[in-house]
C-alpha cells in the first residue's frame, strides 16, 4: 500500500485522440498509486453516460470500480467553495442561483417597470428612462401571451421576462464574472479580450442597474456568497500558503473526457493543484499543434511563455508555424474538418495552456508520457485501412487535402455510409434492417470480435421526436423473434417515461383542457389513477366502452364549455351528460327530464359507474379551483391536495414519480420562501414554476445498459462505440438552431471570448466527436426525399461538408457508392428484387411480412413457412353454402378465401374514442339509427296501424336518439331530424302499402339446393320475409288459385348510386342488390320434394320487392331454368375460389366492365380494352384518396398493385363470369320506381 506522500500535488493535462486510451492511462495511474481504502476518487465528467462508461472501463482494468465519486464540474466547484471557505460562510445553494434569482426579479421588477412607465417610484428605484427598455420587453411578452386569459396575462408576461433575465444573469455569473464585479462597483462597461473596456449602450444600461438592484435584495453576508465573489475568495485562499484550509482537500481529482469547461472551474482546479493531484484527461483530435488553424486566433495572447509551452507540449507539423499562415491559405496546411468543426475544443485546449504544468508535473508525478495518442502508422501510409480509420488518422495527423493519397476504397468498405429516407419512421425502419445485417454472425469481420447490440449507439438531434418511432419499430418483435434487438432510450424527460407525470401534466391544465373522450379514457388507464379509484383492467375497459356508448365526447359539463368560450353547445355529449345517462339506466331504466338512459349499464359491473362519478366530480371541482389565482403557499397546498386526490402509487415507478413531483414542489417553495415573494400567481405561472424542473432529463437514467443505446446528440459524449449512427441529420434540423437573446451582451461585436458556448459550435464539435468515436462504422441518415412529391431534400450542412471532404480526398465517387436511398414504403418491391447499385449498394429488408405469398420463404432469417390448410379430402362432402355466405363471397372474394381456406382474418381495429360531438353523421351511424327506428315501428305496421300512428312513432324514436346524444346539438340536430323523417316517410308508406297488399305472412321456407356435381357444395338455408295474398294460406306448397307471393325486403339505405336524367337512367347500388339477386335465384330454383320427379319444380313463382329510402325495386320471377343456370355458375365460381383466390375486386371489376362498353359489354376496338384496364387500374390503386386495394387489406395482401392482379390473365374472365349474369338479371327483371315517378329500367351494374 502506498503512503499519502506518493501522490504528489500538481495539475497535468493528458492529451489523447482515443477516449479509451485516456481511460486506460488513468486506470494504470490509479492502480500504481491507489488512495487509502476509505478515500474516494473524485472524477468530474459532463454527463451520466460518460460516467457509466468510465466506471465500466476502469472496472475492466482494476477488477472492480468502487469508491469513485462522480460529479459535474459546476456542482463540484460549489462543493469546493463550501469546503475551502467553510460551510458557515457559504450557503448550501448560492442566493442568486437561477431559481432564486427568478423570484427576486419577480419581486422587484413591478416597481422598476412602474418607474419606467412614469407611474411612480418603488422603494430603491427612481423614475428614470433607464427602465423603459424593460417596459417595452414586457409589452412584447404580453402580446405573445394568451389572449384567452387577460386577467393572468400581466403576471405571466412578467414571469417570462424574469425568466429570460435570470437565464442571462446566470450565464454572466459563469462566463462574465468580471462584468458583474465592474457593475457592482458602478463601472457600467464591458471588458473585452485584448481591447479596452467599452461603455454600455443606453438601451442596455438597465442590466448593470438591475444587477445592483438584485444585490441590494441580499444582506451583507449573502451578497458575499454570490458565485463570482465566492470564486475569487476560494482561489485566493488556495493560493495563500500561510492560511490553513478548514478541511483537507481531495488528494486526487480527475477531469475526464471534456472538451469544454467554464474558465472559473479551470482556475479553481489550477489553484487546487498546489494541494491536490489534478489530472485532466482531454480528448484532443490531433497530435500536432493546430490551434492557429482557425479564425479568431487573435483572441489568444502569444506570450513567450505560451510559445515555449506549445513547442514543448505539441510539436509543429513539418516545423510550420500555423500562426504565420494566412487563414485563406490554411487549407494547404491543416485538416479541413478540424478547421470547420473543431473551434470548441481548440478554445478549450488554448485556455488550458495557461494552467498546464506539463514538464514540471510530469517529472513530479513520475509519468512516463503525457500524450497518449495511438501509435498506429500515419494515415498517409496506411491506404489499406478502412475509410473510417483513414479519416480518423488524417485528422490525428493534421493532413491537408493536398497530401491525401487519393486512393480508391474497397467496394465492400462500408465503414462510412449514408442512408436517405422519406420520413423519420422510414429512417428508423431502415436502421433496424441495417443493424440486423451488421449483427448477423456471418457479417463478422476478420480479426474483430462479433458485434453485439451494446456496441451500437444511435444519436438524434431530438430524442423526444424519435422515441415513439423507435419503440414502434424496435419494440414490435418478441424476444424469441430473430429480428428482436434489445434497446434503451436515454435523455427522455420524466414525463415521457411516467404515465403518472403525463396525467399530472394534463390535470394541471384542466381549465384549458377540452376534456375529450380519448383524454378521459387515457386518464382512467393511468395505473396510479386506477389504483386510487379501485379499478382493474376489466373495469377500465368496461367504463371506456360505456363512456363511448353513452355519448360522452368532450367537456366536463356545460359550465366547463362556457369557460372555454363555447357556451352555446350546452351539456349534450359532455362527461356529465354521459354519466347521467348511465346512472339513470341503473336507477330506473326510463327516460327522465329530457335524458335518455343508457341501457347497457347493469349488473354487478354497474358499480364501476360510482368510481367514474367520483373521478368526474373531482375533475369538476379542480377545474373551478385551478382557474383562480393564489399565493405560492396556497398553490403548494393545492398541488399536494391534487396529488392526494388523484394518485395512489401502483408500483415503484409511481412512487418515484410522486417523489420527484414532491421534490420539485419543495424546491420551488423553498426558492420562493427565500425571496419573500408572496403575490398571487395565476395557474400558468404556478404550473410552470412547479413542473418546469421536471421537464429536464433525469441524470439517473440508464445509459449504455446492455442493448442498442438511443440518445440525444449532447456535448461531450465522445464515448467510443463500435458503430455510431446519426439519424435526423436534416438541413435546418442540425446544427440545431438557437435564437440568441437580444438582451445578451456577450453576443455583441467584439465581446466574444474563448470558451463561450454556442449551440452551432457545440453541434459541430458533436459531429467531430461522433466521427472520431466510431470504431467500425459511422452511419449517417437523413430525410432526403419529400414524402409528398419525392423531391430531393438536402442533408445537414455538416453532412454535406463531410461528403465534400470524402469526394475530394479519395478516388472515385466514394459518397454515391456508400449512399443508400430507401423507397417510400417498407413493402416496396425494390426490397425483394435484389436491387444492386453496382458499387456494393443494395436494398434488403428483414420485414418478410411484406413479401408476396409465393416467395415468403425467401425472406432473410425465415426458414419455414406455414403450409396452407388442406382442402376437403376426396369423397368428403363439402359444407353447403348459406345465402349470406354466398353474398359475402360475392362482395369480397379475397376475404372469403382468407376466412375459409386459410381460416384466418385480419383483426378488427379496436374501438377508437371519438372526441367530437355528432355533426356530420356517417352512413353507418345513420343506418344503425334508421334500423332501430324500423324495428320499433315494425309491430305497428304488422298490425296495419294508421299512417299517423306510424309517423308519430318514427318521430318519437328520432327524438329519443337526439336525447341520447346521437344527433347534432341545437338547430342543426332539429333540421337533421326533420330531414331524416322526410326520408323515412317514403319508405314507411311503401312498407305499409306492401303489407296491406300482401297481408299474410308465410312461415320461413327451407331451401335445399344441390349442384349437379357432387364435389361442389349446394345451398342449405332458410328464407324469411315471404308474404301472400290468399286467405288462410299456411304454406306455399298449397298455393290456392289467385294467390300471389312476394319476398319483401326493407332496407333503410339508398338504392341509387347516381341519379338519372333525361339522357341516362339512374344507376343502382350493386352492393345493395346482391342478397336480393341470390335470393331470387334460389326461390326460382327450388328443389323438388323427395317424392317428386327430378327436374320438375314445385310451388308458385315468387316476386320480390326491395324498399329503400329513395326508391322501390320490383323484381319479377326468373324462369326456373335460367335461375338454375345462373345459380350453378355462382356455386362453381365460389367453389373454385375456395381452392385458390380469384383475381377479383368488385369495385375494380365494375370499373373495368362499365368502361369496356356500357351497352354491349364487349369491346368494339382495341382502344376500348386499354381504356377499361386503365379504369380498373385507377379503381384498384386509386389517387390521393386511395382505391379498393387501400380499403381492402385482403386484396392488398394478395395483390399489391393492379399489375399483379392482372398478371394471372384471369381478371377479365372472372369479372365477366361474376358481372354478366347480374347485369342480365337487372335489365330483364328489375324495375325501378322513384317517389312520385313512373317505373324505370335501371342501368346495368354500377
Secondary structure, DSSP 8 states (H G I E B T S, - for coil): ---GGGS--EEEEEEES-HHHHHHHHHHHHHHS---TT--EEEE-S-HHHHHHHHHHHHHHHS---SEEEE-HHHHHHHHHHHHH-TTTS-SS-TTSHHHHHHHHHHHHHHHHHHHTTS---TT----GGGHHHHHHHHHHHHHS-GGGHHHHHHHHHHHHHHHHHHHHHHHHHH-HHHHHHHHTT--EE--SSS--EE--GGGHHHHHHHHHHHHTS-HHHHTTSHHHHHHHHHHHHH-TTS--SS---SEEEEES-S---HHHHHHHHHHTTTSEEEEEEE-S-SS--GGGSS-GGGS---HHHHHHHHHHS--GGG--GGGS-GGGGGGTS-HHHHHH-HHHHHHHHHHHTT--HHHHHHHHT-S-SB-------GGG-TTS-HHHHHHHHHHTT--GGG-------TT--SEEEEEESSHHHHHHHHHHHHHHHHSGGG--TTS----GGGEEEEES-HHHHHHHHHHHHTSS-TTSTT---EEE-S-BHHHH-HHHHHHHHHTTGGG---BHHHHHHHHHSHHHHHHTT--HHHHHHHHHHHHHTT--B-SSHHHHHHTT-GGGTTTTSHHHHHHHHHHHHHTSS-BTTB---TT--SGGGGHHHHHHHHHHHHHHHHHHTTS-B-HHHHHHHHHHHHHHH----SHHHHHHHHHHHHHHHHHHHHHHHHT----B-HHHHHHHHHGGGGSB-TTS--S-SSEEEEE--TT----EEEEEEE--BTTTSS------TT-GGGSTT---TT---HHHHHHHHHHHHHHHEEEEEEEEEE-B-TTT--B--B-HHHHHHHHHHHHHSSS-TTGGGEEE--SSTT-GGGGTT-B-SSS-B---S-GGGS-GGGGGGSTT------------TTS----B-HHHHHHHHH-HHHHHHHHTS-------------S-SSS--HHHHHHHHHHHHHHHHHHHHTT--HHHHHHHHHHHHHHHHHTT-S-STHHHHHHHHHHHHHHHHHHHHHHHHHHHS-EE---EEEEE--SSTTS--EEEEE--EEESSTT---GGG--TT--EEEEEE-SS--EEE---SSS--EE-GGGTHHHHHHHHHHHT----TTS-TT---S--EEEEEE-SSEEEEE----HHHHHHHHHHHHHHHHHHHHS--S--HHHHHHHHHHH-TTTSS-SSHHHHHHHHHHHHHHHH-BTTB-HHHH-HHHHHH-SSHHHHHHTS-HHHHHHHHHHHHHHHHHHHEEEEETT--EEE--S--
